[in-house]
Amino acid sequence: MKKLSFFDKVSYGFGDLASNVVFTAVGTYLMFFYTDVFGISAALVGTLFFVTRMWDAISDPIMGMIGDRTKSRFGKFRPYLLYVPIPLAIVAVLTFTTPNLDESGKIIWAFVTYILLMTLYTAINIPYSSLPATISDSPVERGQMASFRMVLAFSGALLVNASTLPLVEFFGNGNKQQGFQFTMMFLSVIMVVTFWLCFSRVKERVPMIKQSSSLKEDFAVVINNRAWWVTILMGIPLFTFTIMPFAVGMYYFTYIVGDASKAGMFFTMASLGMIAGSALMSQLVKRFSKRSLVITGALLSMCCISNLYWVDPSNMYLIYAVIFFNQLSKGIAASSLWGLVADTADYVEWKSGRRVVGLSTSSATFSHKFGMGLSGAFVGIGLSMAGYQAGVEQSAESLQMILLFMSLIPAFGAGCVAFIAYFYPITQDVEDTMQSELRVAREANQAN
């Protein structure tokens, strides 16, 4: 199979740059927007995030099965990069819009727009995440695609983190409700354009094997596969605990540091760290297995982020350094985990003889969003239990809870990721044998 060019890998990465315009805005700013701008309680926001993740438990595998059965002149998964961005952009703007409604109306608005937003995110992100298994059968190239994906993803995150607060001020001129709405309009245009750039370049090149269409068989081979379960179990703590510093970052700088304007640089340094770690992974994957890189990156992240518990909140240089090196370590682990997604789909095929790419990929995308929902629920409920009230001087219990969400709790999550990754069954030797045997089996299948 022809090797991928540098531009092929960059073009694939544009899809996650687009995805992160939405994901970063939601993960970093939505909870703060809901509590301090939109005007609903932290506990209710946590409930909203958790309920949406329960819906994702259903919608993710459904979307995976739809993708596996899609037939078009653009392929199985590419069409969704063309057709979904526009409705996703519209709903993203509505999610960050504050309607002139009473409290009950606002709650309904928040639930409807956020659930619809994440459903559309599913409709584009699962096909996008499924593409590597159809673009190349090389484990190294897939690892490099995951690296490019994460570099571009956190370039998108860097764009959002560096520009959101200044844009909110610029567009709102003191009116944060208007500021967030107009800012999301601006970011949504960027999202649509970059999704279409990804669509225009990537091609599905790995031949799809001839097989019967059976939902029952697809479910059976996936849920009985060890690699699929371990991928889910790795992703949940990765996205539940390690994103907490971003969910509470605005609270940390507003109420502990005492200067919310310094949060922008914190998020920027975090994005730069992720970009550096993801770029480094593209070289490390040539020498080390992705499983080993997940373990190493997660352990380094655990050591880094725990230090925020003891750092003097007035020492901004040290705070920025800690988050940079934490995200560099996490960038290695997260890029490697996304690289394992295509390997997991191949492992299912190798063990069962059935190619179930979309449904296999749903393990990672589900754990991604389920973890994000759990994170929001834990933060919302935790802040509520600690007595958090928007816009007032916080109690010692509330400040302590914010600090724990910034440091020791994410460190615990990173340790869990490293422990679970140890049980992932695809070592380097297994991967080499698997790809060799799959090439022979696919050629035989195409010949029949």
C-alpha positions in Angstrom: 0.0 0.0 0.0 1.3 3.4 -0.9 2.8 5.3 2.0 1.0 8.4 3.3 2.5 11.7 2.5 3.1 14.5 5.1 0.1 16.4 3.6 -2.1 13.3 4.0 -1.4 13.1 7.7 -1.8 16.9 8.2 -5.1 16.8 6.3 -6.4 14.0 8.6 -5.3 16.1 11.6 -7.4 19.0 10.4 -10.5 17.0 11.4 -9.5 17.0 15.0 -8.6 20.6 14.9 -12.2 21.2 13.9 -13.5 18.8 16.5 -11.6 20.6 19.3 -13.1 23.9 18.4 -16.3 22.4 19.9 -14.8 20.1 22.4 -12.4 22.7 24.0 -15.1 25.3 24.2 -17.4 22.8 26.0 -14.7 21.3 28.2 -13.1 24.5 29.3 -15.8 27.1 29.3 -19.3 25.5 29.2 -19.6 24.8 33.0 -18.4 28.3 33.9 -20.8 29.7 31.2 -23.7 27.8 32.6 -23.1 28.7 36.2 -21.8 32.3 36.0 -23.3 33.6 32.7 -26.3 31.5 31.8 -27.5 31.3 35.4 -28.1 27.7 36.5 -26.7 25.8 39.5 -23.4 23.8 39.4 -25.3 20.7 40.6 -27.8 21.0 37.7 -25.0 21.4 35.2 -23.3 18.3 36.6 -26.6 16.4 36.2 -26.9 17.7 32.6 -23.4 16.5 31.7 -24.1 13.1 33.2 -27.5 12.6 31.6 -26.0 13.4 28.2 -23.3 10.8 28.7 -25.9 8.2 29.4 -27.4 9.1 26.0 -24.0 8.7 24.5 -23.8 5.1 25.7 -26.6 4.5 23.3 -25.8 6.9 20.4 -22.1 6.0 20.1 -22.5 2.3 19.2 -25.5 3.2 17.0 -23.4 5.7 15.0 -20.7 3.1 14.8 -23.1 0.6 13.3 -24.5 3.2 10.9 -20.9 4.1 9.7 -20.1 0.4 9.2 -23.1 0.1 6.9 -22.8 3.4 5.0 -22.1 3.1 1.3 -21.5 6.2 -0.8 -19.2 7.4 -3.6 -17.2 9.1 -0.8 -16.7 5.9 1.2 -18.1 4.7 4.5 -16.9 7.4 6.9 -15.9 10.5 4.8 -19.4 11.6 3.9 -20.1 12.7 7.5 -17.2 15.1 7.4 -19.0 16.9 4.5 -22.6 16.9 5.7 -22.6 17.2 9.5 -20.4 20.4 10.1 -23.1 22.9 9.3 -25.8 21.6 11.7 -23.1 21.1 14.3 -22.1 24.7 14.0 -25.6 26.0 14.3 -26.3 24.0 17.5 -22.9 24.9 19.0 -23.9 28.6 18.7 -27.3 27.9 20.3 -25.7 26.0 23.2 -23.7 29.2 24.1 -26.8 31.4 23.6 -28.7 32.8 26.6 -32.4 33.0 25.7 -34.8 35.4 27.5 -36.6 32.7 29.4 -37.5 32.0 33.0 -35.5 29.5 35.0 -37.5 26.4 33.8 -37.2 27.6 30.2 -33.5 28.0 30.6 -33.1 24.5 32.0 -35.0 23.0 29.1 -33.0 25.1 26.6 -29.7 23.9 28.2 -30.7 20.2 28.1 -32.1 20.2 24.6 -29.2 22.2 23.0 -26.4 20.4 24.8 -27.8 16.9 24.2 -28.3 17.8 20.5 -24.8 19.2 20.3 -23.2 16.0 21.6 -25.4 13.9 19.4 -24.1 15.8 16.3 -20.6 15.6 17.7 -21.1 11.8 17.8 -22.3 11.8 14.2 -19.1 13.3 13.0 -16.5 12.2 15.5 -17.1 8.4 15.3 -16.7 8.4 11.5 -13.7 10.6 11.8 -12.1 8.4 14.4 -12.8 5.3 12.3 -10.9 6.7 9.3 -7.3 5.6 10.3 -8.3 1.9 10.0 -9.5 2.6 6.4 -6.6 4.9 5.4 -3.6 2.7 6.2 -2.8 -0.7 7.5 0.6 0.3 8.8 0.8 0.5 12.7 3.5 3.1 12.5 1.6 5.3 10.0 -1.5 5.0 12.2 0.5 6.1 15.2 1.8 9.1 13.2 -1.7 9.9 12.1 -2.7 9.9 15.7 0.2 12.2 16.5 -0.7 14.6 13.7 -4.3 14.4 14.9 -3.4 15.4 18.4 -1.0 18.1 17.3 -3.7 19.7 15.2 -6.4 19.0 17.9 -4.5 21.0 20.5 -3.6 23.6 18.0 -7.4 24.0 17.8 -7.5 23.9 21.6 -4.7 26.6 21.7 -6.8 28.7 19.3 -9.9 28.4 21.5 -8.1 28.8 24.8 -6.0 31.8 23.7 -8.8 33.6 21.9 -12.1 32.9 23.8 -11.9 35.3 26.7 -10.5 38.2 24.6 -13.2 37.5 22.0 -15.9 37.4 24.6 -14.7 40.8 25.8 -14.4 42.2 22.3 -17.8 41.0 21.0 -19.6 41.5 24.3 -18.1 44.8 25.4 -19.0 43.9 29.0 -22.0 41.7 28.0 -20.8 38.2 28.5 -24.0 36.6 27.2 -23.6 38.3 23.9 -19.8 37.8 24.0 -20.0 34.0 24.3 -22.7 33.8 21.6 -20.7 35.8 19.0 -17.5 34.1 19.9 -19.0 30.7 19.2 -20.2 32.0 15.8 -16.7 32.9 14.9 -15.2 29.6 16.1 -17.9 27.6 14.3 -16.9 29.1 11.0 -13.4 27.8 11.6 -14.7 24.4 12.5 -16.7 24.0 9.3 -13.9 25.1 7.1 -11.3 22.7 8.7 -13.7 19.7 8.6 -14.1 20.3 4.8 -10.4 20.6 4.4 -10.0 17.2 6.0 -12.8 15.7 3.8 -11.2 17.0 0.6 -7.8 15.2 1.1 -8.3 12.0 3.1 -9.1 8.8 1.2 -10.3 5.4 2.4 -7.8 2.9 0.9 -7.8 -0.3 3.0 -10.1 -2.8 1.3 -13.3 -3.7 3.2 -13.8 -7.4 3.4 -16.8 -9.2 2.0 -19.1 -10.2 4.9 -22.7 -10.6 5.8 -24.5 -7.7 7.5 -25.4 -8.9 11.0 -25.8 -6.6 13.9 -25.9 -9.6 16.3 -22.6 -10.9 15.0 -21.0 -7.4 15.1 -22.0 -6.9 18.7 -20.9 -10.4 19.7 -17.4 -10.1 18.3 -16.8 -6.6 19.7 -18.1 -7.1 23.3 -16.2 -10.4 23.6 -12.9 -8.8 22.6 -10.5 -7.9 25.4 -8.7 -5.1 23.5 -12.1 -3.3 23.1 -12.9 -3.4 26.8 -9.4 -2.3 27.8 -9.6 0.7 25.4 -12.8 1.8 27.1 -11.4 1.3 30.6 -8.3 3.3 29.7 -10.3 6.1 28.1 -12.8 6.7 31.0 -10.3 7.8 33.7 -8.2 9.6 31.1 -11.2 11.8 30.1 -12.9 11.8 33.5 -10.0 12.9 35.8 -7.3 14.4 33.7 -9.5 17.1 32.1 -10.6 18.3 35.5 -8.0 21.1 35.6 -9.8 22.6 32.6 -13.3 22.2 34.0 -12.3 24.1 37.1 -9.5 26.3 35.7 -11.7 29.4 35.5 -12.8 28.8 39.1 -9.2 28.3 40.2 -8.0 31.6 38.7 -11.1 33.6 39.7 -11.2 32.5 43.4 -7.8 31.1 44.4 -5.3 33.1 42.2 -7.7 36.1 42.3 -7.2 37.1 38.7 -9.3 35.4 36.0 -7.4 37.1 33.2 -4.4 34.8 34.0 -6.4 31.7 33.1 -5.9 32.4 29.3 -2.1 31.9 29.6 -2.7 28.7 31.7 -4.9 27.2 29.0 -2.4 28.3 26.3 0.5 26.7 28.1 -1.6 23.5 28.5 -2.3 23.4 24.7 1.4 24.1 23.9 2.3 21.2 26.1 -0.2 18.9 24.4 1.1 19.9 21.0 4.7 19.2 22.1 3.8 15.8 23.6 1.8 14.8 20.5 4.6 15.8 18.2 7.1 13.9 20.3 4.9 10.8 20.1 5.2 10.7 16.3 8.9 10.0 16.7 8.7 7.7 19.8 6.1 5.4 18.1 8.9 4.4 15.6 10.8 2.8 18.5 8.3 1.9 21.2 4.8 0.3 21.2 1.8 2.6 21.7 0.9 0.5 24.8 4.2 1.4 26.4 3.9 5.0 25.5 0.4 5.2 27.2 1.8 3.8 30.4 4.9 6.0 30.5 3.0 9.2 29.5 0.3 8.6 32.1 2.8 8.0 34.9 4.7 11.2 34.1 1.4 13.1 34.0 0.6 11.7 37.5 3.9 13.0 38.8 3.5 16.4 37.3 -0.1 17.4 38.0 -0.1 16.4 41.7 2.4 19.3 42.3 -0.3 21.9 41.7 -1.7 21.0 45.2 1.4 22.5 46.9 2.3 25.3 44.4 1.9 28.8 45.8 -1.0 30.3 43.8 1.0 33.6 43.4 3.9 31.7 41.6 2.5 31.9 38.1 5.6 30.8 36.3 5.7 27.5 38.3 1.9 27.0 37.7 2.4 27.5 34.0 5.5 25.1 34.0 3.6 22.4 35.8 0.7 22.4 33.4 3.0 22.5 30.4 4.9 19.4 31.4 1.8 17.7 32.6 0.2 18.2 29.2 3.3 17.2 27.4 3.2 13.9 29.2 -0.5 13.6 28.7 0.0 14.4 25.0 2.2 11.3 24.6 -0.4 9.1 26.4 -3.5 10.5 24.7 -2.0 10.4 21.2 -0.9 6.8 21.8 -4.4 5.9 23.0 -6.0 7.2 19.9 -3.4 5.3 17.9 -4.6 2.1 19.6 -8.2 2.6 18.3 -7.4 1.4 14.8 -5.3 -1.4 16.2 -8.3 -2.5 18.3 -10.5 -2.6 15.2 -7.9 -4.8 13.5 -7.6 -7.0 16.6 -11.4 -7.6 16.5 -11.0 -8.6 12.8 -8.0 -10.8 13.4 -9.7 -12.7 16.2 -13.2 -13.0 14.6 -12.8 -12.6 10.9 -15.3 -9.8 10.9 -14.3 -6.2 10.1 -16.3 -3.9 12.4 -14.5 -0.6 12.3 -17.2 1.9 13.4 -18.5 -0.1 16.3 -15.0 -0.9 17.4 -14.0 2.8 17.3 -17.1 3.7 19.4 -15.2 2.3 22.5 -12.8 5.3 22.4 -15.3 7.9 21.4 -17.7 6.7 24.0 -15.1 6.7 26.8 -14.0 10.2 25.6 -17.5 11.7 26.0 -18.6 9.5 28.9 -15.5 10.5 30.8 -16.1 14.2 30.0 -19.6 13.8 31.3 -18.5 12.1 34.5 -15.9 14.8 35.0 -18.6 17.5 34.7 -20.9 15.6 37.0 -18.2 15.1 39.6 -17.1 18.8 39.4 -20.6 20.1 39.5 -21.7 17.9 42.4 -18.4 18.4 44.3 -18.6 22.2 44.1 -22.2 22.1 45.1 -21.5 19.9 48.2 -18.6 22.2 49.1 -21.0 25.2 49.1 -19.9 26.9 45.9 -21.9 30.1 45.0 -21.2 32.0 41.8 -19.7 35.5 42.1 -19.2 35.6 45.9 -16.2 35.0 48.2 -15.8 31.2 48.5 -15.6 29.2 51.7 -12.5 27.3 52.7 -14.3 24.0 51.8 -15.1 25.3 48.3 -11.6 26.5 47.7 -10.2 23.2 48.9 -12.5 21.3 46.5 -11.4 23.4 43.6 -7.7 22.8 44.5 -8.3 19.0 44.6 -9.9 19.0 41.2 -6.9 20.9 39.9 -4.3 18.5 41.3 -4.6 15.3 43.3 -7.8 13.9 41.7 -6.3 14.2 38.1 -3.1 12.6 39.4 -5.2 9.6 40.6 -6.9 9.3 37.2 -3.5 9.3 35.4 -2.3 6.5 37.7 -5.5 4.5 36.8 -4.8 4.9 33.1 -1.2 3.5 33.5 -2.4 0.6 35.5 -5.2 -0.4 33.0 -2.9 0.0 30.0 -0.7 -2.7 31.3 -3.5 -5.2 30.5 -3.9 -4.1 26.8 -3.2 -7.3 24.8 -1.6 -5.8 21.7 2.1 -5.8 22.3 4.6 -5.0 19.5 5.1 -8.7 18.7 1.3 -9.3 18.6 0.9 -6.3 16.4 3.5 -7.5 13.8 2.0 -10.9 13.6 -1.6 -9.6 13.4 -0.9 -7.2 10.5 1.0 -9.8 8.6 -1.9 -12.3 8.9 -4.6 -9.7 8.2 -2.9 -8.7 4.9 -3.0 -12.3 3.7 -6.6 -12.8 4.8 -7.8 -9.6 3.1 -6.1 -10.5 -0.2 -7.8 -13.9 -0.1 -11.2 -12.3 0.7 -10.9 -9.9 -2.2 -9.9 -12.7 -4.6 -13.0 -14.7 -3.8 
